[in-house]
């Protein structure tokens, strides 16, 4: 696979022996390719907070990976698929996909710091840094593109979806996960630098408008949604300090764990509502 040179449009890199190597200048090598960064909907404080809490393995995050794997298994149509993950953050899904040894994985993020750490941990995996709105690739590069809890951090989400279409090979699939329901937007979302939450029909229409057709639409947190909605409405009434940390810790308990375990039994069904909307879409050709 060819990776365009970040500065010289006439040159390109290939990934070889754990490094990107300039085909035209063998002495130019780098462990991470950096094209562009974007901190409009994210910052290093959020990265550090997320990393510090990753050891808690929140039930909804584990459920997210479980559903993603289900979609990969059931909707990818060939072997040795190239996966590009947009927003791999601290590598929770990265590790899961690499260990399966079924796919060729490329990790990316719009922030450099966590990508450097991931490139050290997974030395035989290519990692790049780019803002998807400033997509540096002129050709299709992947068979599967994954964006879990990323689109809500991008101000121009319609443009981002168009670029996902451009990045995918013909008949490729897009897996998107976003926070559900506009009316639940609160200080928690603001602290996480969410530009929005999505009504399920809105995100579906945006994906269709970008040129995809929907293979499957479902939700995470179907059984926990009544509790979640009450907490969200409560947050709107009161000003709570450290709302993100407190909400994550409080919601990580045996009851929530059990409800997400129960939800796995219904993975083949399209659950009509929940905390997050999950869509698997295919590129129209």
VOPAGU-2260 file (C-alpha; in pm, 1 decimal, decimal comma):
REM VOPAGU-2260
SITE   aa  ch    i         X         Y         Z
SITE  UNK   A    0       0,0       0,0       0,0
SITE  UNK   A    1     121,7     349,5     -86,1
SITE  UNK   A    2     105,9     625,8     175,1
SITE  UNK   A    3     138,0     975,9      28,0
SITE  UNK   A    4     427,9    1190,0     144,3
SITE  UNK   A    5     298,4    1457,6     387,0
SITE  UNK   A    6     502,8    1732,0     214,3
SITE  UNK   A    7     609,8    1610,8    -129,5
SITE  UNK   A    8     317,6    1517,4    -355,4
SITE  UNK   A    9     550,9    1343,3    -600,2
SITE  UNK   A   10     672,5    1090,6    -342,5
SITE  UNK   A   11     517,9     824,2    -122,0
SITE  UNK   A   12     595,9     583,6     160,4
SITE  UNK   A   13     547,8     211,5     204,3
SITE  UNK   A   14     527,5      40,7     542,3
SITE  UNK   A   15     814,0    -203,4     583,8
SITE  UNK   A   16     978,0    -368,6     886,7
SITE  UNK   A   17     791,8    -155,1    1138,0
SITE  UNK   A   18     858,0     178,7     968,0
SITE  UNK   A   19     733,5     398,2     687,1
SITE  UNK   A   20    1004,1     419,5     420,5
SITE  UNK   A   21    1020,7     679,5     146,0
SITE  UNK   A   22    1040,9     485,9    -181,9
SITE  UNK   A   23    1237,6     768,8    -343,9
SITE  UNK   A   24    1471,3     829,9     -49,3
SITE  UNK   A   25    1553,4     514,2     145,9
SITE  UNK   A   26    1712,9     718,7     423,6
SITE  UNK   A   27    1383,5     887,5     509,3
SITE  UNK   A   28    1206,1     659,8     754,2
SITE  UNK   A   29     958,1     722,6    1032,4
SITE  UNK   A   30     753,6     514,1    1274,3
SITE  UNK   A   31     445,6     737,7    1243,1
SITE  UNK   A   32     326,3     940,1     944,2
SITE  UNK   A   33     182,1    1278,2    1042,4
SITE  UNK   A   34     -37,5    1460,5     791,4
SITE  UNK   A   35    -253,9    1690,7    1004,5
SITE  UNK   A   36    -402,2    1723,1    1353,6
SITE  UNK   A   37    -733,8    1852,8    1486,2
SITE  UNK   A   38    -816,5    1953,8    1843,1
SITE  UNK   A   39   -1153,4    2119,8    1778,6
SITE  UNK   A   40   -1346,9    1827,1    1926,2
SITE  UNK   A   41   -1080,1    1664,3    2137,9
SITE  UNK   A   42    -777,7    1749,9    2351,0
SITE  UNK   A   43    -495,0    1581,7    2538,2
SITE  UNK   A   44    -675,8    1615,4    2872,1
SITE  UNK   A   45    -956,0    1395,4    2740,5
SITE  UNK   A   46    -700,6    1147,6    2606,0
SITE  UNK   A   47    -533,1    1126,3    2946,0
SITE  UNK   A   48    -866,6    1088,8    3124,8
SITE  UNK   A   49    -979,4     813,0    2889,3
SITE  UNK   A   50    -647,1     632,6    2923,7
SITE  UNK   A   51    -653,7     650,0    3302,5
SITE  UNK   A   52   -1000,9     493,5    3306,2
SITE  UNK   A   53    -937,3     227,2    3043,6
SITE  UNK   A   54    -841,5     -22,5    3314,8
SITE  UNK   A   55   -1198,9      -9,4    3445,9
SITE  UNK   A   56   -1323,6    -160,6    3117,8
SITE  UNK   A   57   -1667,6      -4,3    3130,7
SITE  UNK   A   58   -1946,1    -243,3    3020,0
SITE  UNK   A   59   -2059,2     -20,9    2732,8
SITE  UNK   A   60   -1706,1      -2,6    2592,1
SITE  UNK   A   61   -1672,3    -380,7    2602,3
SITE  UNK   A   62   -2016,3    -409,2    2441,0
SITE  UNK   A   63   -1906,0    -167,9    2169,5
SITE  UNK   A   64   -1612,5    -392,4    2075,3
SITE  UNK   A   65   -1836,6    -699,4    2088,2
SITE  UNK   A   66   -2087,5    -546,5    1844,3
SITE  UNK   A   67   -1809,5    -420,6    1617,3
SITE  UNK   A   68   -1664,9    -772,5    1595,2
SITE  UNK   A   69   -2009,0    -912,1    1517,9
SITE  UNK   A   70   -2045,3    -667,9    1227,8
SITE  UNK   A   71   -1697,1    -747,2    1098,7
SITE  UNK   A   72   -1769,9   -1118,4    1107,8
SITE  UNK   A   73   -2108,4   -1095,3     938,1
SITE  UNK   A   74   -2074,5    -813,4     684,5
SITE  UNK   A   75   -1718,9    -822,6     551,1
SITE  UNK   A   76   -1722,4   -1011,2     222,2
SITE  UNK   A   77   -1365,5   -1124,8     168,0
SITE  UNK   A   78   -1055,7   -1243,3     350,5
SITE  UNK   A   79    -755,7   -1026,0     441,1
SITE  UNK   A   80    -964,8    -710,1     459,5
SITE  UNK   A   81    -774,9    -387,2     516,5
SITE  UNK   A   82    -925,5    -207,2     816,0
SITE  UNK   A   83    -872,2     163,4     876,1
SITE  UNK   A   84    -981,7     279,8    1219,0
SITE  UNK   A   85   -1043,5     651,6    1255,1
SITE  UNK   A   86    -989,8     761,7    1614,5
SITE  UNK   A   87    -817,2     461,7    1769,5
SITE  UNK   A   88    -737,9     666,1    2084,4
SITE  UNK   A   89    -579,4     433,9    2345,4
SITE  UNK   A   90    -605,2     121,2    2134,6
SITE  UNK   A   91    -884,5     -76,9    2299,5
SITE  UNK   A   92   -1021,1    -192,8    1963,0
SITE  UNK   A   93    -674,2    -190,9    1806,0
SITE  UNK   A   94    -552,9    -466,7    2035,6
SITE  UNK   A   95    -866,1    -673,2    1978,8
SITE  UNK   A   96    -841,7    -660,2    1598,1
SITE  UNK   A   97    -466,6    -721,0    1579,0
SITE  UNK   A   98    -487,4   -1025,2    1807,1
SITE  UNK   A   99    -748,9   -1184,3    1581,3
SITE  UNK   A  100    -493,9   -1200,3    1297,0
SITE  UNK   A  101    -776,9   -1192,1    1041,5
SITE  UNK   A  102    -729,3    -840,4     908,8
SITE  UNK   A  103    -467,8    -593,0     792,2
SITE  UNK   A  104    -508,3    -305,0    1035,8
SITE  UNK   A  105    -416,8      62,5     999,8
SITE  UNK   A  106    -466,0     281,8    1304,6
SITE  UNK   A  107    -524,2     655,5    1286,4
SITE  UNK   A  108    -616,3     950,7    1501,4
SITE  UNK   A  109    -627,1    1329,0    1472,8
SITE  UNK   A  110    -399,3    1360,6    1778,6
SITE  UNK   A  111     -32,1    1260,0    1776,1
SITE  UNK   A  112      34,2    1175,7    2142,3
SITE  UNK   A  113    -159,3     850,8    2176,8
SITE  UNK   A  114     -57,0     734,0    1827,2
SITE  UNK   A  115     309,8     748,7    1927,8
SITE  UNK   A  116     241,6     523,1    2226,4
SITE  UNK   A  117      43,0     276,9    2015,1
SITE  UNK   A  118     316,1     260,3    1751,1
SITE  UNK   A  119     562,9     159,3    2023,0
SITE  UNK   A  120     330,7    -111,6    2153,6
SITE  UNK   A  121     235,5    -254,0    1812,6
SITE  UNK   A  122     559,7    -225,3    1620,1
SITE  UNK   A  123     445,4    -415,4    1311,2
SITE  UNK   A  124     129,3    -208,8    1261,8
SITE  UNK   A  125     110,9     115,8    1059,7
SITE  UNK   A  126     -21,7     422,1    1245,4
SITE  UNK   A  127     -93,7     758,3    1087,1
SITE  UNK   A  128    -212,0    1096,8    1213,2
SITE  UNK   A  129    -462,2    1292,8    1008,6
SITE  UNK   A  130    -778,3    1498,0    1027,6
SITE  UNK   A  131   -1032,6    1311,4     815,3
SITE  UNK   A  132   -1166,9    1642,3     679,9
SITE  UNK   A  133    -816,6    1691,8     533,0
SITE  UNK   A  134    -798,2    1340,4     390,2
SITE  UNK   A  135    -449,0    1308,7     232,6
SITE  UNK   A  136    -533,0     996,2      30,5
SITE  UNK   A  137    -636,0    1046,5    -330,5
SITE  UNK   A  138    -737,9     682,8    -381,6
SITE  UNK   A  139    -939,1     420,4    -195,3
SITE  UNK   A  140    -728,3     262,4      78,4
SITE  UNK   A  141    -940,5      20,5     282,5
SITE  UNK   A  142   -1215,5    -240,3     272,3
SITE  UNK   A  143   -1353,6    -156,2     617,0
SITE  UNK   A  144   -1356,6     180,3     791,5
SITE  UNK   A  145   -1442,0     199,8    1162,5
SITE  UNK   A  146   -1545,2     516,0    1349,3
SITE  UNK   A  147   -1658,4     441,2    1704,6
SITE  UNK   A  148   -1760,7     749,9    1902,2
SITE  UNK   A  149   -1572,1     981,4    1668,3
SITE  UNK   A  150   -1826,3    1157,9    1446,5
SITE  UNK   A  151   -1976,7    1356,3    1735,5
SITE  UNK   A  152   -1632,2    1515,2    1788,0
SITE  UNK   A  153   -1615,8    1643,8    1429,4
SITE  UNK   A  154   -1786,2    1975,4    1358,2
SITE  UNK   A  155   -1830,1    1911,0     984,5
SITE  UNK   A  156   -1965,0    1558,8    1018,4
SITE  UNK   A  157   -2122,9    1554,1     670,5
SITE  UNK   A  158   -1783,3    1626,3     514,3
SITE  UNK   A  159   -1625,6    1355,2     729,5
SITE  UNK   A  160   -1874,6    1097,0     602,5
SITE  UNK   A  161   -1802,1    1194,7     241,7
SITE  UNK   A  162   -1432,5    1131,6     308,3
SITE  UNK   A  163   -1508,3     789,6     458,0
SITE  UNK   A  164   -1680,4     710,1     128,8
SITE  UNK   A  165   -1370,2     824,8     -61,2
SITE  UNK   A  166   -1138,9     614,7     156,4
SITE  UNK   A  167   -1332,7     290,0     110,7
SITE  UNK   A  168   -1287,4      43,4    -172,1
SITE  UNK   A  169   -1594,2     -47,6    -378,7
SITE  UNK   A  170   -1840,9    -252,4    -176,2
SITE  UNK   A  171   -1649,9    -165,3     141,4
SITE  UNK   A  172   -1825,5    -128,2     474,6
SITE  UNK   A  173   -1844,0     157,3     722,1
SITE  UNK   A  174   -1905,4      89,6    1092,7
SITE  UNK   A  175   -2018,5     397,7    1284,4
SITE  UNK   A  176   -2115,9     440,4    1649,0
SITE  UNK   A  177   -2249,4     769,6    1787,5
SITE  UNK   A  178   -2430,4     890,0    2103,5
SITE  UNK   A  179   -2807,4     875,4    2063,8
SITE  UNK   A  180   -3084,3    1135,0    2090,7
SITE  UNK   A  181   -3042,6    1510,7    2073,4
SITE  UNK   A  182   -3269,2    1581,1    2371,5
SITE  UNK   A  183   -3020,5    1405,3    2602,0
SITE  UNK   A  184   -2734,0    1644,0    2523,1
SITE  UNK   A  185   -2603,8    1775,7    2858,1
SITE  UNK   A  186   -2291,9    1896,7    3042,6
SITE  UNK   A  187   -2144,3    1548,6    3015,9
SITE  UNK   A  188   -2146,8    1581,8    2637,5
SITE  UNK   A  189   -2009,4    1934,6    2656,1
SITE  UNK   A  190   -1718,9    1823,9    2876,8
SITE  UNK   A  191   -1638,7    1548,4    2626,9
SITE  UNK   A  192   -1639,8    1811,3    2348,6
SITE  UNK   A  193   -1931,0    1652,0    2165,6
SITE  UNK   A  194   -2065,2    1884,9    1899,7
SITE  UNK   A  195   -2392,7    1693,1    1908,9
SITE  UNK   A  196   -2585,2    1377,5    1985,7
SITE  UNK   A  197   -2778,0    1211,6    1703,1
SITE  UNK   A  198   -3138,8    1112,0    1660,2
SITE  UNK   A  199   -3123,2     766,1    1494,5
SITE  UNK   A  200   -3298,9     884,0    1176,9
SITE  UNK   A  201   -3060,0    1180,4    1143,6
SITE  UNK   A  202   -2740,4     975,5    1145,6
SITE  UNK   A  203   -2896,4     721,1     910,4
SITE  UNK   A  204   -2990,5     996,1     663,0
SITE  UNK   A  205   -2644,0    1153,6     682,1
SITE  UNK   A  206   -2480,0     820,5     601,0
SITE  UNK   A  207   -2717,8     759,1     310,0
SITE  UNK   A  208   -2656,1    1110,3     178,6
SITE  UNK   A  209   -2281,6    1037,4     172,0
SITE  UNK   A  210   -2349,0     751,4     -70,5
SITE  UNK   A  211   -2393,2     445,4     149,4
SITE  UNK   A  212   -2680,6     206,1     196,8
SITE  UNK   A  213   -2760,2      67,6     540,6
SITE  UNK   A  214   -2687,8    -297,7     611,3
SITE  UNK   A  215   -2778,7    -290,4     980,0
SITE  UNK   A  216   -2884,6     -28,6    1234,9
SITE  UNK   A  217   -2910,4    -112,9    1603,2
SITE  UNK   A  218   -2835,0      36,3    1945,4
SITE  UNK   A  219   -2610,2     -17,1    2244,7
SITE  UNK   A  220   -2759,9      22,5    2588,6
SITE  UNK   A  221   -3115,9     -79,1    2506,9
SITE  UNK   A  222   -3190,1    -221,1    2853,3
SITE  UNK   A  223   -3001,4      53,9    3036,4
SITE  UNK   A  224   -3163,8     336,0    2839,1
SITE  UNK   A  225   -3439,2     422,3    3094,9
SITE  UNK   A  226   -3180,2     463,2    3372,8
SITE  UNK   A  227   -2946,4     651,5    3142,0
SITE  UNK   A  228   -3220,3     892,3    3030,9
SITE  UNK   A  229   -3313,3     974,2    3389,5
SITE  UNK   A  230   -2948,9    1047,9    3473,4
SITE  UNK   A  231   -2918,8    1270,4    3167,7
SITE  UNK   A  232   -3231,6    1466,6    3254,3
SITE  UNK   A  233   -3108,6    1497,9    3612,4
SITE  UNK   A  234   -2778,2    1638,0    3482,3
SITE  UNK   A  235   -2969,7    1908,9    3297,6
SITE  UNK   A  236   -3124,1    2028,3    3624,4
SITE  UNK   A  237   -2812,5    2028,6    3841,0
SITE  UNK   A  238   -2458,2    2153,7    3794,8
SITE  UNK   A  239   -2228,4    1863,5    3882,6
SITE  UNK   A  240   -1852,3    1898,6    3924,8
SITE  UNK   A  241   -1633,1    1638,4    3752,6
SITE  UNK   A  242   -1943,1    1507,2    3580,5
SITE  UNK   A  243   -1758,4    1282,7    3334,8
SITE  UNK   A  244   -1550,8    1097,5    3593,4
SITE  UNK   A  245   -1843,9    1061,5    3833,0
SITE  UNK   A  246   -2089,8     938,3    3570,3
SITE  UNK   A  247   -1845,6     678,6    3436,2
SITE  UNK   A  248   -1764,8     544,1    3781,8
SITE  UNK   A  249   -2126,8     533,4    3898,2
SITE  UNK   A  250   -2244,4     353,4    3584,6
SITE  UNK   A  251   -1975,6      85,8    3610,6
SITE  UNK   A  252   -2153,4    -157,7    3842,6
SITE  UNK   A  253   -2295,4    -510,4    3856,9
SITE  UNK   A  254   -2645,4    -413,1    3739,1
SITE  UNK   A  255   -2516,5    -232,4    3429,6
SITE  UNK   A  256   -2277,6    -520,4    3366,3
SITE  UNK   A  257   -2564,0    -769,0    3376,8
SITE  UNK   A  258   -2787,8    -561,6    3148,6
SITE  UNK   A  259   -2516,4    -539,9    2884,0
SITE  UNK   A  260   -2452,4    -912,6    2918,2
SITE  UNK   A  261   -2823,7    -969,5    2858,0
SITE  UNK   A  262   -2815,7    -738,9    2557,2
SITE  UNK   A  263   -2556,6    -960,3    2384,7
SITE  UNK   A  264   -2825,1   -1228,0    2350,0
SITE  UNK   A  265   -3019,1    -992,8    2120,8
SITE  UNK   A  266   -2730,0    -894,4    1894,1
SITE  UNK   A  267   -2899,1   -1036,8    1582,0
SITE  UNK   A  268   -3195,2    -803,1    1631,8
SITE  UNK   A  269   -3211,4    -434,0    1544,3
SITE  UNK   A  270   -3275,4    -278,0    1883,7
SITE  UNK   A  271   -3495,5      31,3    1832,6
SITE  UNK   A  272   -3330,6     267,9    2084,3
SITE  UNK   A  273   -3041,7     290,8    2326,9
SITE  UNK   A  274   -2752,0     498,6    2457,3
SITE  UNK   A  275   -2557,9     476,3    2131,2
SITE  UNK   A  276   -2663,6     417,4    1770,3
SITE  UNK   A  277   -2458,8     165,9    1572,5
SITE  UNK   A  278   -2477,4     149,2    1193,0
SITE  UNK   A  279   -2308,3     -80,7     944,2
SITE  UNK   A  280   -2330,4      65,5     593,6
SITE  UNK   A  281   -2195,2     -39,9     255,5
SITE  UNK   A  282   -2046,6     179,6     -13,4
SITE  UNK   A  283   -2275,2     196,9    -313,9
SITE  UNK   A  284   -2107,1     120,8    -645,9
